Amino acid sequence: MRIIVKITIGLVALVSSFFVNAQEFQGKAIYQTKIKMGDDFKKRMDGSKMPEDRKVFMMQMIKKRMEKVYELDFAKTNSTYKEQKSLVAPSANERFNRSANDLLFKDIKNQTFVNKKETFGKVFLIIDSIAKLNWKLEKETKMIGNYLCLKATTQAVVNNSMNRFRRFSSKEKNKKTDSTKVKTPKKTKITAWYAPEIPVANGPAAYGGLPGLILQLDVGNLQMLCTKIVINPKEKAVIIAPSKGKKITQKDYDKVMEEKVKEMRARYQNNRKKSGSQRHSKRR
């Protein structure tokens, strides 16, 4: 009888220890983003009347803007994703649109996110549900670092900010504006390599939903590759949702950004007209 009691107590202690470790489980993954200049982009650049030195400058600027380092601090059911601080001084555009201060919090359990974005001098808290991707699990495998990874593929409409994605419903596809149909947005092929050894349905940016942490993600011409991963680091990160900022849905935030872009475009065109008219008056 005593032996049975001891075994029972031992099993309870073992199970308790397992759940404690599961609750305390945490990790940090570092992702390096890289951009490949596609053929379409190169054709547009070659077909433009832009001088060669200007073309090179534009390509370097795009690569600099897209190729950054990000940190993913993750636990079993939540995570934070942010750009790694750089020692290089930000450009004028980066100071205006301070993406380095953005923070994406994902609640994997409830499939929601809080995305803190600082744009146009305001802090927004975009609160919405995580879009579900229909992943197709493939048979291919490869090693990334010390982890055996499996391949998964899907297609989705991807936003250029690469912090989110969304799929269009049938209603949006057939939506009419000025008696004309809106073109169905083109879907982008997405390839993920995930590690089942790290059992969290998470990954860089807004991506996840696979039976293992995504260590490499190819979204069109953009690649996000995990260059370093630490499981249960000594200094654990505080993984909490940001709380300061104007709360807004993703749809409403997109509308705000569209209006701001229109305003900036109109202002730019007006300034060009003014400068053009001033030059013309001087010649006269």
CORBELRA-V273076 format. One line per field, one symbol per residue. ss: DSSP state (H for helix, E for strand, L for the rest). phi: phi as a letter, one per 40 degrees, with the letter a starting at -180 (. if undefined). Layout:
ss: ???
phi: ???
//
This chain:
ss: LHHHHHHHHHHHHHHHHHHHHHHHLEEEEEEEEEELLLHHHHHHHHHLLLLHHHHHHHHHHHHHHHLLEEEEEEELLEEEEEELLLLLLLLHHHHHELHHHLEEEEELLLLEEEEEEEELLEEEEEEEELLLLLLEEEEEEEEELLEEEEEEEEEEEELLLLLLEELLLHHHHLLEELLEELLLLLLEEEEEEEELLLLLLLLLLLLLLLLLEEEEEEELLEEEEEEEEEELLLLLLLLLLLLLLEEELHHHHHHHHHHHHHHHHHHHHHHHHHHHHHHHHHHL
phi: .cccccccccccccccccccccccdaabbbbbcbbbcccccccccccccccdcccccccccccccccbbbbbcbbcbaabbacccbccccccccccbcccccabbbbcccfbabbcbbbfgbbbbcbaccccbccbccccbacbgcbcbbcababacbcccfcaaabccccccccbbfgbccccdccbcbbbbbbccbcbcbicfccigbciccbabbbgcbbbbcbaabcfccccccbbccbbiccacccccccdcccccccccccccccccccccccccccc
//
